[in-house]
Protein backbone atom coordinates (compact mmCIF):
# COMPACT_ATOMS: atom_id res chain seq x y z
CA UNK A 1 0.00 0.00 0.00
CA UNK A 2 1.38 3.41 -0.94
CA UNK A 3 1.18 6.53 1.22
CA UNK A 4 -1.52 7.95 -1.04
CA UNK A 5 -3.54 4.75 -0.83
CA UNK A 6 -3.22 4.69 2.95
CA UNK A 7 -4.37 8.28 3.37
CA UNK A 8 -7.25 7.71 0.94
CA UNK A 9 -8.32 4.62 2.88
CA UNK A 10 -8.31 6.61 6.13
CA UNK A 11 -10.57 9.21 4.52
CA UNK A 12 -13.01 6.60 3.17
CA UNK A 13 -13.51 5.01 6.58
CA UNK A 14 -13.43 8.26 8.54
CA UNK A 15 -10.20 7.38 10.31
CA UNK A 16 -7.85 10.17 11.37
CA UNK A 17 -4.20 9.74 10.48
CA UNK A 18 -2.15 8.09 13.24
CA UNK A 19 0.06 11.17 13.57
CA UNK A 20 -2.37 12.99 15.83
CA UNK A 21 -2.91 10.28 18.44
CA UNK A 22 0.73 9.24 18.35
CA UNK A 23 1.98 12.75 18.98
CA UNK A 24 -0.44 13.18 21.83
CA UNK A 25 0.85 9.98 23.42
CA UNK A 26 4.38 11.26 23.12
CA UNK A 27 3.74 14.45 25.05
CA UNK A 28 6.22 14.60 27.90
CA UNK A 29 5.94 18.13 29.21
CA UNK A 30 8.25 18.69 32.18
CA UNK A 31 9.22 15.00 32.15
CA UNK A 32 12.92 14.97 32.97
CA UNK A 33 13.13 11.30 33.97
CA UNK A 34 15.66 9.35 31.94
CA UNK A 35 17.88 6.32 32.07
CA UNK A 36 20.27 7.50 29.34
CA UNK A 37 22.98 9.93 30.41
CA UNK A 38 25.39 9.90 27.49
CA UNK A 39 25.86 12.28 24.57
CA UNK A 40 23.89 12.41 21.33
CA UNK A 41 25.12 13.85 18.03
CA UNK A 42 22.46 14.98 15.58
CA UNK A 43 23.45 15.18 11.92
CA UNK A 44 21.38 17.86 10.21
CA UNK A 45 19.49 20.95 11.40
CA UNK A 46 16.28 20.55 9.41
CA UNK A 47 12.88 19.97 11.00
CA UNK A 48 13.77 16.48 12.27
CA UNK A 49 17.16 17.42 13.70
CA UNK A 50 15.89 20.60 15.37
CA UNK A 51 12.90 18.82 16.91
CA UNK A 52 15.15 16.03 18.19
CA UNK A 53 17.51 18.54 19.77
CA UNK A 54 14.62 20.41 21.34
CA UNK A 55 13.23 17.29 23.02
CA UNK A 56 16.67 16.12 24.14
CA UNK A 57 17.06 19.55 25.73
CA UNK A 58 13.73 19.14 27.53
CA UNK A 59 14.89 15.79 28.86
CA UNK A 60 18.25 17.13 29.99
CA UNK A 61 20.28 14.94 27.62
CA UNK A 62 23.56 16.31 26.29
CA UNK A 63 23.63 16.81 22.49
CA UNK A 64 25.14 18.73 19.61
CA UNK A 65 23.73 19.35 16.13
CA UNK A 66 26.16 19.22 13.20
CA UNK A 67 24.83 21.16 10.21
CA UNK A 68 26.63 21.09 6.86
CA UNK A 69 25.33 24.46 5.65
CA UNK A 70 25.54 27.92 7.18
CA UNK A 71 21.89 28.03 8.27
CA UNK A 72 19.26 25.93 10.02
CA UNK A 73 15.95 24.88 8.52
CA UNK A 74 16.86 22.68 5.55
CA UNK A 75 13.86 22.37 3.24
CA UNK A 76 11.85 24.85 5.34
CA UNK A 77 13.86 27.68 3.72
CA UNK A 78 12.06 31.00 3.17
CA UNK A 79 12.74 34.29 1.41
CA UNK A 80 11.99 37.40 3.48
CA UNK A 81 12.74 40.03 0.82
CA UNK A 82 10.64 39.11 -2.21
CA UNK A 83 7.27 40.13 -0.73
CA UNK A 84 5.73 41.60 2.40
CA UNK A 85 5.07 38.08 3.69
CA UNK A 86 7.44 35.08 3.96
CA UNK A 87 7.91 33.23 0.68
CA UNK A 88 8.19 29.49 1.45
CA UNK A 89 10.83 28.17 -0.93
CA UNK A 90 10.37 24.71 0.55
CA UNK A 91 7.79 23.39 3.04
CA UNK A 92 4.69 25.53 2.69
CA UNK A 93 1.50 23.81 3.79
CA UNK A 94 0.24 22.49 7.11
CA UNK A 95 -0.96 18.94 6.41
CA UNK A 96 -2.36 18.10 9.83
CA UNK A 97 -4.31 19.71 12.68
CA UNK A 98 -2.95 23.07 13.96
CA UNK A 99 -2.71 21.47 17.41
CA UNK A 100 0.61 20.10 16.15
CA UNK A 101 2.30 23.37 17.15
CA UNK A 102 1.48 22.93 20.82
CA UNK A 103 2.48 19.29 20.65
CA UNK A 104 5.91 20.18 19.31
CA UNK A 105 6.46 23.03 21.78
CA UNK A 106 5.31 20.70 24.57
CA UNK A 107 5.17 23.43 27.20
CA UNK A 108 1.87 24.76 28.54
CA UNK A 109 3.60 27.88 29.84
CA UNK A 110 4.33 28.93 26.25
CA UNK A 111 1.43 30.48 24.38
CA UNK A 112 1.59 29.45 20.74
CA UNK A 113 -0.29 31.81 18.43
CA UNK A 114 -0.17 30.91 14.74
CA UNK A 115 -2.85 31.84 12.22
CA UNK A 116 -3.73 29.50 9.38
CA UNK A 117 -6.46 29.29 6.77
CA UNK A 118 -7.98 26.38 4.89
CA UNK A 119 -6.37 25.70 1.51
CA UNK A 120 -8.04 22.39 0.61
CA UNK A 121 -7.02 19.73 1.38
CA UNK A 122 -4.43 21.33 3.67
CA UNK A 123 -3.93 24.64 5.46
CA UNK A 124 -1.75 27.67 4.76
CA UNK A 125 0.06 29.94 7.18
CA UNK A 126 -0.95 33.61 7.30
CA UNK A 127 2.14 35.84 7.00
CA UNK A 128 4.11 33.04 8.63
CA UNK A 129 5.76 29.72 7.76
CA UNK A 130 7.14 26.48 9.16
CA UNK A 131 10.55 28.14 9.23
CA UNK A 132 9.16 31.01 11.32
CA UNK A 133 7.66 28.54 13.77
CA UNK A 134 10.99 26.83 14.40
CA UNK A 135 12.79 30.17 14.46
CA UNK A 136 10.42 31.53 17.11
CA UNK A 137 9.67 28.54 19.34
CA UNK A 138 12.45 25.95 18.91
CA UNK A 139 15.73 27.66 18.02
CA UNK A 140 16.00 29.98 21.08
CA UNK A 141 16.55 27.04 23.45
CA UNK A 142 19.00 25.09 21.28
CA UNK A 143 20.84 27.66 19.11
CA UNK A 144 24.07 27.31 21.10
CA UNK A 145 24.13 23.59 20.32
CA UNK A 146 24.25 23.95 16.51
CA UNK A 147 27.63 23.72 14.75
CA UNK A 148 27.30 25.21 11.27
CA UNK A 149 29.48 24.53 8.19
CA UNK A 150 30.25 21.12 9.67
CA UNK A 151 30.15 18.52 6.90
CA UNK A 152 30.00 14.93 8.15
CA UNK A 153 31.96 12.48 6.00
CA UNK A 154 32.30 9.28 8.03
CA UNK A 155 30.60 7.58 10.99
CA UNK A 156 32.31 4.71 12.82
CA UNK A 157 29.83 2.93 15.09
CA UNK A 158 31.86 -0.25 15.54
CA UNK A 159 32.80 0.51 19.17
CA UNK A 160 30.95 1.58 22.29
CA UNK A 161 31.77 5.21 21.54
CA UNK A 162 30.77 6.39 18.09
CA UNK A 163 33.24 8.50 16.13
CA UNK A 164 32.06 11.07 13.62
CA UNK A 165 34.57 12.53 11.18
CA UNK A 166 33.85 15.88 9.55
CA UNK A 167 35.94 17.73 7.00
CA UNK A 168 37.94 19.39 9.76
CA UNK A 169 37.32 17.63 13.06
CA UNK A 170 36.35 14.50 15.00
CA UNK A 171 33.40 14.15 17.39
CA UNK A 172 32.47 11.30 19.72
CA UNK A 173 29.08 10.33 21.07
CA UNK A 174 27.09 7.47 22.54
CA UNK A 175 24.27 7.72 20.02
CA UNK A 176 23.75 9.37 16.65
CA UNK A 177 20.56 10.80 15.16
CA UNK A 178 20.84 11.02 11.39
CA UNK A 179 18.54 13.69 10.05
CA UNK A 180 19.96 14.46 6.62
CA UNK A 181 17.82 14.44 3.45
CA UNK A 182 17.48 10.94 2.04
CA UNK A 183 19.24 11.92 -1.20
CA UNK A 184 22.43 12.46 0.81
CA UNK A 185 22.36 8.81 1.90
CA UNK A 186 21.42 7.64 -1.59
CA UNK A 187 24.50 9.41 -2.98
CA UNK A 188 26.64 7.97 -0.16
CA UNK A 189 27.84 11.40 0.93
CA UNK A 190 28.27 9.90 4.41
CA UNK A 191 30.18 6.63 4.76
CA UNK A 192 29.61 4.18 7.61
CA UNK A 193 31.68 1.57 9.39
CA UNK A 194 30.50 -1.05 9.59
CA UNK A 195 28.35 -0.62 6.49
CA UNK A 196 24.66 -0.10 7.10
CA UNK A 197 22.64 -3.35 7.28
CA UNK A 198 21.59 -4.72 3.90
CA UNK A 199 17.88 -4.16 4.59
CA UNK A 200 18.59 -0.49 5.19
CA UNK A 201 20.80 -0.20 2.11
CA UNK A 202 18.15 -1.93 -0.03
CA UNK A 203 15.46 0.47 1.19
CA UNK A 204 17.64 3.51 0.54
CA UNK A 205 18.35 2.27 -2.96
CA UNK A 206 14.76 1.22 -3.74
CA UNK A 207 12.81 4.34 -2.86
CA UNK A 208 12.78 7.35 -5.13
CA UNK A 209 13.41 10.92 -4.06
CA UNK A 210 11.44 13.28 -6.25
CA UNK A 211 13.23 16.18 -7.87
CA UNK A 212 12.08 19.49 -6.37
CA UNK A 213 11.48 22.95 -7.83
CA UNK A 214 9.50 26.04 -6.80
CA UNK A 215 9.04 29.47 -8.30
CA UNK A 216 7.16 32.64 -7.38
CA UNK A 217 6.13 35.28 -9.92
CA UNK A 218 4.70 38.69 -9.04
CA UNK A 219 2.25 40.35 -11.41
CA UNK A 220 0.53 43.74 -11.55
CA UNK A 221 -2.91 42.11 -11.50
CA UNK A 222 -4.55 38.85 -10.45
CA UNK A 223 -5.56 37.07 -13.64
CA UNK A 224 -5.17 33.54 -12.23
CA UNK A 225 -7.78 33.34 -9.44
CA UNK A 226 -6.87 30.32 -7.29
CA UNK A 227 -4.50 28.66 -9.75
CA UNK A 228 -4.61 25.35 -11.55
CA UNK A 229 -3.44 21.77 -10.99
CA UNK A 230 -1.42 20.57 -13.98
CA UNK A 231 -0.53 17.03 -12.93
CA UNK A 232 -0.66 14.78 -9.88
CA UNK A 233 0.31 11.13 -10.35
CA UNK A 234 3.00 8.56 -9.64
CA UNK A 235 5.51 10.40 -11.80
CA UNK A 236 5.20 13.63 -9.84
CA UNK A 237 3.11 16.70 -9.14
CA UNK A 238 2.83 20.18 -10.61
CA UNK A 239 0.54 23.01 -9.61
CA UNK A 240 0.26 26.75 -10.17
CA UNK A 241 -1.43 28.38 -7.20
CA UNK A 242 -2.28 31.72 -5.63
CA UNK A 243 0.67 32.26 -3.25
CA UNK A 244 -0.97 35.45 -1.92
CA UNK A 245 -4.05 33.57 -0.73
CA UNK A 246 -4.95 34.62 2.81
CA UNK A 247 -1.88 36.81 3.26
CA UNK A 248 -2.11 40.38 4.51
CA UNK A 249 -0.87 41.77 1.23
CA UNK A 250 -1.99 43.57 -1.90
CA UNK A 251 0.65 41.83 -4.03
CA UNK A 252 -0.34 39.40 -6.76
CA UNK A 253 1.97 36.41 -6.57
CA UNK A 254 1.50 33.05 -8.22
CA UNK A 255 3.51 30.06 -7.05
CA UNK A 256 4.74 27.05 -9.00
CA UNK A 257 5.27 23.78 -7.17
CA UNK A 258 6.82 20.91 -9.14
CA UNK A 259 8.23 17.60 -7.90
CA UNK A 260 9.26 14.45 -9.73
CA UNK A 261 9.16 14.29 -13.52
CA UNK A 262 7.43 17.70 -13.95
CA UNK A 263 10.36 19.37 -12.14
CA UNK A 264 12.74 18.13 -14.85
CA UNK A 265 11.38 20.82 -17.18
CA UNK A 266 12.92 23.48 -14.92
CA UNK A 267 15.92 22.26 -12.95
CA UNK A 268 18.47 22.45 -15.80
CA UNK A 269 17.45 25.87 -17.17
CA UNK A 270 19.27 29.14 -16.58
CA UNK A 271 17.48 31.94 -14.72
CA UNK A 272 16.58 33.77 -17.94
CA UNK A 273 15.41 30.53 -19.54
CA UNK A 274 13.27 29.79 -16.49
CA UNK A 275 11.65 33.21 -16.65
CA UNK A 276 10.71 32.81 -20.30
CA UNK A 277 9.64 29.18 -19.97
CA UNK A 278 7.30 29.84 -17.03
CA UNK A 279 5.85 33.04 -18.51
CA UNK A 280 5.19 31.19 -21.76
CA UNK A 281 3.40 28.43 -19.81
CA UNK A 282 1.29 30.97 -17.94
CA UNK A 283 0.47 32.84 -21.15
CA UNK A 284 -0.90 29.59 -22.59
CA UNK A 285 -2.90 28.85 -19.43
CA UNK A 286 -4.20 32.39 -18.96
CA UNK A 287 -4.78 33.85 -22.44
CA UNK A 288 -1.48 35.77 -22.75
CA UNK A 289 -2.02 37.75 -19.55
CA UNK A 290 1.20 36.77 -17.78
CA UNK A 291 3.99 38.43 -19.77
CA UNK A 292 2.44 41.94 -19.98
CA UNK A 293 1.72 41.92 -16.22
CA UNK A 294 5.07 40.48 -15.08
CA UNK A 295 6.99 42.35 -12.36
CA UNK A 296 9.62 39.98 -10.90
CA UNK A 297 10.26 36.39 -9.88
CA UNK A 298 12.30 34.10 -7.67
CA UNK A 299 13.12 30.40 -8.06
CA UNK A 300 14.37 27.53 -5.89
CA UNK A 301 15.99 24.47 -7.44
CA UNK A 302 16.30 21.92 -4.63
CA UNK A 303 18.37 19.53 -6.74
CA UNK A 304 21.14 22.14 -6.83
CA UNK A 305 21.33 22.48 -3.05
CA UNK A 306 24.59 20.63 -2.16
CA UNK A 307 23.39 19.29 1.20
CA UNK A 308 19.84 18.45 0.11
CA UNK A 309 20.05 17.22 -3.50
CA UNK A 310 16.36 16.99 -4.32
CA UNK A 311 12.78 17.28 -3.17
CA UNK A 312 11.37 14.58 -0.92
CA UNK A 313 10.42 10.91 -0.86
CA UNK A 314 7.77 10.16 -3.49
CA UNK A 315 4.22 9.87 -2.18
CA UNK A 316 3.98 6.48 -3.89
CA UNK A 317 6.89 4.73 -2.17
CA UNK A 318 6.34 1.21 -0.87
CA UNK A 319 5.36 1.61 2.77
CA UNK A 320 7.52 -1.33 3.85
CA UNK A 321 10.63 0.30 2.35
CA UNK A 322 9.60 3.63 3.88
CA UNK A 323 9.27 1.98 7.29
CA UNK A 324 12.75 0.42 6.93
CA UNK A 325 14.23 3.89 6.40
CA UNK A 326 13.13 4.91 9.88
CA UNK A 327 14.44 1.88 11.79
CA UNK A 328 17.32 2.35 14.22
CA UNK A 329 20.54 0.31 14.03
CA UNK A 330 22.20 -1.45 16.96
CA UNK A 331 20.78 1.05 19.47
CA UNK A 332 23.42 3.44 18.14
CA UNK A 333 22.19 4.96 14.90
CA UNK A 334 18.75 6.55 14.84
CA UNK A 335 16.98 8.27 11.95
CA UNK A 336 14.71 11.32 12.23
CA UNK A 337 13.10 13.44 9.55
CA UNK A 338 10.24 13.56 7.07
CA UNK A 339 11.61 10.52 5.21
CA UNK A 340 12.45 8.42 8.28
CA UNK A 341 9.10 7.47 9.75
CA UNK A 342 7.03 4.45 10.77
CA UNK A 343 5.93 3.88 7.17
CA UNK A 344 2.39 5.15 7.73
CA UNK A 345 2.96 8.68 6.43
CA UNK A 346 5.96 10.75 5.35
CA UNK A 347 7.10 13.80 3.42
CA UNK A 348 5.81 16.63 5.65
CA UNK A 349 7.22 18.74 8.46
CA UNK A 350 4.83 17.28 11.02
CA UNK A 351 6.06 13.80 10.05
CA UNK A 352 9.62 14.96 10.71
CA UNK A 353 8.54 16.17 14.15
CA UNK A 354 6.78 12.89 14.90
CA UNK A 355 9.80 10.79 13.96
CA UNK A 356 12.12 12.99 16.03
CA UNK A 357 9.90 12.66 19.10
CA UNK A 358 9.79 8.89 18.64
CA UNK A 359 13.57 8.73 18.42
CA UNK A 360 14.10 10.82 21.55
CA UNK A 361 11.62 8.64 23.41
CA UNK A 362 13.58 5.52 22.40
CA UNK A 363 16.91 7.04 23.37
CA UNK A 364 15.77 8.44 26.71
CA UNK A 365 14.33 5.11 27.82
CA UNK A 366 17.22 3.01 26.57
C-alpha positions as CSV (number, residue, x, y, z in Angstrom):
1,X,0.0,0.0,0.0
2,X,1.4,3.4,-0.9
3,X,1.2,6.5,1.2
4,X,-1.5,7.9,-1.0
5,X,-3.5,4.8,-0.8
6,X,-3.2,4.7,3.0
7,X,-4.4,8.3,3.4
8,X,-7.3,7.7,0.9
9,X,-8.3,4.6,2.9
10,X,-8.3,6.6,6.1
11,X,-10.6,9.2,4.5
12,X,-13.0,6.6,3.2
13,X,-13.5,5.0,6.6
14,X,-13.4,8.3,8.5
15,X,-10.2,7.4,10.3
16,X,-7.9,10.2,11.4
17,X,-4.2,9.7,10.5
18,X,-2.1,8.1,13.2
19,X,0.1,11.2,13.6
20,X,-2.4,13.0,15.8
21,X,-2.9,10.3,18.4
22,X,0.7,9.2,18.3
23,X,2.0,12.7,19.0
24,X,-0.4,13.2,21.8
25,X,0.8,10.0,23.4
26,X,4.4,11.3,23.1
27,X,3.7,14.4,25.1
28,X,6.2,14.6,27.9
29,X,5.9,18.1,29.2
30,X,8.2,18.7,32.2
31,X,9.2,15.0,32.2
32,X,12.9,15.0,33.0
33,X,13.1,11.3,34.0
34,X,15.7,9.4,31.9
35,X,17.9,6.3,32.1
36,X,20.3,7.5,29.3
37,X,23.0,9.9,30.4
38,X,25.4,9.9,27.5
39,X,25.9,12.3,24.6
40,X,23.9,12.4,21.3
41,X,25.1,13.8,18.0
42,X,22.5,15.0,15.6
43,X,23.4,15.2,11.9
44,X,21.4,17.9,10.2
45,X,19.5,21.0,11.4
46,X,16.3,20.6,9.4
47,X,12.9,20.0,11.0
48,X,13.8,16.5,12.3
49,X,17.2,17.4,13.7
50,X,15.9,20.6,15.4
51,X,12.9,18.8,16.9
52,X,15.1,16.0,18.2
53,X,17.5,18.5,19.8
54,X,14.6,20.4,21.3
55,X,13.2,17.3,23.0
56,X,16.7,16.1,24.1
57,X,17.1,19.5,25.7
58,X,13.7,19.1,27.5
59,X,14.9,15.8,28.9
60,X,18.3,17.1,30.0
61,X,20.3,14.9,27.6
62,X,23.6,16.3,26.3
63,X,23.6,16.8,22.5
64,X,25.1,18.7,19.6
65,X,23.7,19.4,16.1
66,X,26.2,19.2,13.2
67,X,24.8,21.2,10.2
68,X,26.6,21.1,6.9
69,X,25.3,24.5,5.6
70,X,25.5,27.9,7.2
71,X,21.9,28.0,8.3
72,X,19.3,25.9,10.0
73,X,15.9,24.9,8.5
74,X,16.9,22.7,5.6
75,X,13.9,22.4,3.2
76,X,11.9,24.9,5.3
77,X,13.9,27.7,3.7
78,X,12.1,31.0,3.2
79,X,12.7,34.3,1.4
80,X,12.0,37.4,3.5
81,X,12.7,40.0,0.8
82,X,10.6,39.1,-2.2
83,X,7.3,40.1,-0.7
84,X,5.7,41.6,2.4
85,X,5.1,38.1,3.7
86,X,7.4,35.1,4.0
87,X,7.9,33.2,0.7
88,X,8.2,29.5,1.5
89,X,10.8,28.2,-0.9
90,X,10.4,24.7,0.6
91,X,7.8,23.4,3.0
92,X,4.7,25.5,2.7
93,X,1.5,23.8,3.8
94,X,0.2,22.5,7.1
95,X,-1.0,18.9,6.4
96,X,-2.4,18.1,9.8
97,X,-4.3,19.7,12.7
98,X,-3.0,23.1,14.0
99,X,-2.7,21.5,17.4
100,X,0.6,20.1,16.2
101,X,2.3,23.4,17.1
102,X,1.5,22.9,20.8
103,X,2.5,19.3,20.6
104,X,5.9,20.2,19.3
105,X,6.5,23.0,21.8
106,X,5.3,20.7,24.6
107,X,5.2,23.4,27.2
108,X,1.9,24.8,28.5
109,X,3.6,27.9,29.8
110,X,4.3,28.9,26.3
111,X,1.4,30.5,24.4
112,X,1.6,29.5,20.7
113,X,-0.3,31.8,18.4
114,X,-0.2,30.9,14.7
115,X,-2.9,31.8,12.2
116,X,-3.7,29.5,9.4
117,X,-6.5,29.3,6.8
118,X,-8.0,26.4,4.9
119,X,-6.4,25.7,1.5
120,X,-8.0,22.4,0.6
121,X,-7.0,19.7,1.4
122,X,-4.4,21.3,3.7
123,X,-3.9,24.6,5.5
124,X,-1.7,27.7,4.8
125,X,0.1,29.9,7.2
126,X,-0.9,33.6,7.3
127,X,2.1,35.8,7.0
128,X,4.1,33.0,8.6
129,X,5.8,29.7,7.8
130,X,7.1,26.5,9.2
131,X,10.6,28.1,9.2
132,X,9.2,31.0,11.3
133,X,7.7,28.5,13.8
134,X,11.0,26.8,14.4
135,X,12.8,30.2,14.5
136,X,10.4,31.5,17.1
137,X,9.7,28.5,19.3
138,X,12.4,26.0,18.9
139,X,15.7,27.7,18.0
140,X,16.0,30.0,21.1
141,X,16.6,27.0,23.5
142,X,19.0,25.1,21.3
143,X,20.8,27.7,19.1
144,X,24.1,27.3,21.1
145,X,24.1,23.6,20.3
146,X,24.3,23.9,16.5
147,X,27.6,23.7,14.8
148,X,27.3,25.2,11.3
149,X,29.5,24.5,8.2
150,X,30.3,21.1,9.7
151,X,30.1,18.5,6.9
152,X,30.0,14.9,8.2
153,X,32.0,12.5,6.0
154,X,32.3,9.3,8.0
155,X,30.6,7.6,11.0
156,X,32.3,4.7,12.8
157,X,29.8,2.9,15.1
158,X,31.9,-0.3,15.5
159,X,32.8,0.5,19.2
160,X,30.9,1.6,22.3
161,X,31.8,5.2,21.5
162,X,30.8,6.4,18.1
163,X,33.2,8.5,16.1
164,X,32.1,11.1,13.6
165,X,34.6,12.5,11.2
166,X,33.9,15.9,9.6
167,X,35.9,17.7,7.0
168,X,37.9,19.4,9.8
169,X,37.3,17.6,13.1
170,X,36.3,14.5,15.0
171,X,33.4,14.2,17.4
172,X,32.5,11.3,19.7
173,X,29.1,10.3,21.1
174,X,27.1,7.5,22.5
175,X,24.3,7.7,20.0
176,X,23.8,9.4,16.6
177,X,20.6,10.8,15.2
178,X,20.8,11.0,11.4
179,X,18.5,13.7,10.0
180,X,20.0,14.5,6.6
181,X,17.8,14.4,3.4
182,X,17.5,10.9,2.0
183,X,19.2,11.9,-1.2
184,X,22.4,12.5,0.8
185,X,22.4,8.8,1.9
186,X,21.4,7.6,-1.6
187,X,24.5,9.4,-3.0
188,X,26.6,8.0,-0.2
189,X,27.8,11.4,0.9
190,X,28.3,9.9,4.4
191,X,30.2,6.6,4.8
192,X,29.6,4.2,7.6
193,X,31.7,1.6,9.4
194,X,30.5,-1.1,9.6
195,X,28.3,-0.6,6.5
196,X,24.7,-0.1,7.1
197,X,22.6,-3.3,7.3
198,X,21.6,-4.7,3.9
199,X,17.9,-4.2,4.6
200,X,18.6,-0.5,5.2
201,X,20.8,-0.2,2.1
202,X,18.2,-1.9,0.0
203,X,15.5,0.5,1.2
204,X,17.6,3.5,0.5
205,X,18.4,2.3,-3.0
206,X,14.8,1.2,-3.7
207,X,12.8,4.3,-2.9
208,X,12.8,7.4,-5.1
209,X,13.4,10.9,-4.1
210,X,11.4,13.3,-6.3
211,X,13.2,16.2,-7.9
212,X,12.1,19.5,-6.4
213,X,11.5,23.0,-7.8
214,X,9.5,26.0,-6.8
215,X,9.0,29.5,-8.3
216,X,7.2,32.6,-7.4
217,X,6.1,35.3,-9.9
218,X,4.7,38.7,-9.0
219,X,2.2,40.3,-11.4
220,X,0.5,43.7,-11.5
221,X,-2.9,42.1,-11.5
222,X,-4.6,38.9,-10.4
223,X,-5.6,37.1,-13.6
224,X,-5.2,33.5,-12.2
225,X,-7.8,33.3,-9.4
226,X,-6.9,30.3,-7.3
227,X,-4.5,28.7,-9.7
228,X,-4.6,25.3,-11.6
229,X,-3.4,21.8,-11.0
230,X,-1.4,20.6,-14.0
231,X,-0.5,17.0,-12.9
232,X,-0.7,14.8,-9.9
233,X,0.3,11.1,-10.4
234,X,3.0,8.6,-9.6
235,X,5.5,10.4,-11.8
236,X,5.2,13.6,-9.8
237,X,3.1,16.7,-9.1
238,X,2.8,20.2,-10.6
239,X,0.5,23.0,-9.6
240,X,0.3,26.7,-10.2
241,X,-1.4,28.4,-7.2
242,X,-2.3,31.7,-5.6
243,X,0.7,32.3,-3.2
244,X,-1.0,35.5,-1.9
245,X,-4.1,33.6,-0.7
246,X,-4.9,34.6,2.8
247,X,-1.9,36.8,3.3
248,X,-2.1,40.4,4.5
249,X,-0.9,41.8,1.2
250,X,-2.0,43.6,-1.9
251,X,0.6,41.8,-4.0
252,X,-0.3,39.4,-6.8
253,X,2.0,36.4,-6.6
254,X,1.5,33.0,-8.2
255,X,3.5,30.1,-7.1
256,X,4.7,27.1,-9.0
257,X,5.3,23.8,-7.2
258,X,6.8,20.9,-9.1
259,X,8.2,17.6,-7.9
260,X,9.3,14.4,-9.7
261,X,9.2,14.3,-13.5
262,X,7.4,17.7,-13.9
263,X,10.4,19.4,-12.1
264,X,12.7,18.1,-14.9
265,X,11.4,20.8,-17.2
266,X,12.9,23.5,-14.9
267,X,15.9,22.3,-13.0
268,X,18.5,22.5,-15.8
269,X,17.4,25.9,-17.2
270,X,19.3,29.1,-16.6
271,X,17.5,31.9,-14.7
272,X,16.6,33.8,-17.9
273,X,15.4,30.5,-19.5
274,X,13.3,29.8,-16.5
275,X,11.6,33.2,-16.6
276,X,10.7,32.8,-20.3
277,X,9.6,29.2,-20.0
278,X,7.3,29.8,-17.0
279,X,5.9,33.0,-18.5
280,X,5.2,31.2,-21.8
281,X,3.4,28.4,-19.8
282,X,1.3,31.0,-17.9
283,X,0.5,32.8,-21.1
284,X,-0.9,29.6,-22.6
285,X,-2.9,28.8,-19.4
286,X,-4.2,32.4,-19.0
287,X,-4.8,33.8,-22.4
288,X,-1.5,35.8,-22.8
289,X,-2.0,37.8,-19.6
290,X,1.2,36.8,-17.8
291,X,4.0,38.4,-19.8
292,X,2.4,41.9,-20.0
293,X,1.7,41.9,-16.2
294,X,5.1,40.5,-15.1
295,X,7.0,42.4,-12.4
296,X,9.6,40.0,-10.9
297,X,10.3,36.4,-9.9
298,X,12.3,34.1,-7.7
299,X,13.1,30.4,-8.1
300,X,14.4,27.5,-5.9
301,X,16.0,24.5,-7.4
302,X,16.3,21.9,-4.6
303,X,18.4,19.5,-6.7
304,X,21.1,22.1,-6.8
305,X,21.3,22.5,-3.0
306,X,24.6,20.6,-2.2
307,X,23.4,19.3,1.2
308,X,19.8,18.4,0.1
309,X,20.1,17.2,-3.5
310,X,16.4,17.0,-4.3
311,X,12.8,17.3,-3.2
312,X,11.4,14.6,-0.9
313,X,10.4,10.9,-0.9
314,X,7.8,10.2,-3.5
315,X,4.2,9.9,-2.2
316,X,4.0,6.5,-3.9
317,X,6.9,4.7,-2.2
318,X,6.3,1.2,-0.9
319,X,5.4,1.6,2.8
320,X,7.5,-1.3,3.9
321,X,10.6,0.3,2.4
322,X,9.6,3.6,3.9
323,X,9.3,2.0,7.3
324,X,12.7,0.4,6.9
325,X,14.2,3.9,6.4
326,X,13.1,4.9,9.9
327,X,14.4,1.9,11.8
328,X,17.3,2.3,14.2
329,X,20.5,0.3,14.0
330,X,22.2,-1.5,17.0
331,X,20.8,1.0,19.5
332,X,23.4,3.4,18.1
333,X,22.2,5.0,14.9
334,X,18.7,6.6,14.8
335,X,17.0,8.3,12.0
336,X,14.7,11.3,12.2
337,X,13.1,13.4,9.5
338,X,10.2,13.6,7.1
339,X,11.6,10.5,5.2
340,X,12.5,8.4,8.3
341,X,9.1,7.5,9.8
342,X,7.0,4.5,10.8
343,X,5.9,3.9,7.2
344,X,2.4,5.2,7.7
345,X,3.0,8.7,6.4
346,X,6.0,10.8,5.4
347,X,7.1,13.8,3.4
348,X,5.8,16.6,5.6
349,X,7.2,18.7,8.5
350,X,4.8,17.3,11.0
351,X,6.1,13.8,10.0
352,X,9.6,15.0,10.7
353,X,8.5,16.2,14.2
354,X,6.8,12.9,14.9
355,X,9.8,10.8,14.0
356,X,12.1,13.0,16.0
357,X,9.9,12.7,19.1
358,X,9.8,8.9,18.6
359,X,13.6,8.7,18.4
360,X,14.1,10.8,21.5
361,X,11.6,8.6,23.4
362,X,13.6,5.5,22.4
363,X,16.9,7.0,23.4
364,X,15.8,8.4,26.7
365,X,14.3,5.1,27.8
366,X,17.2,3.0,26.6
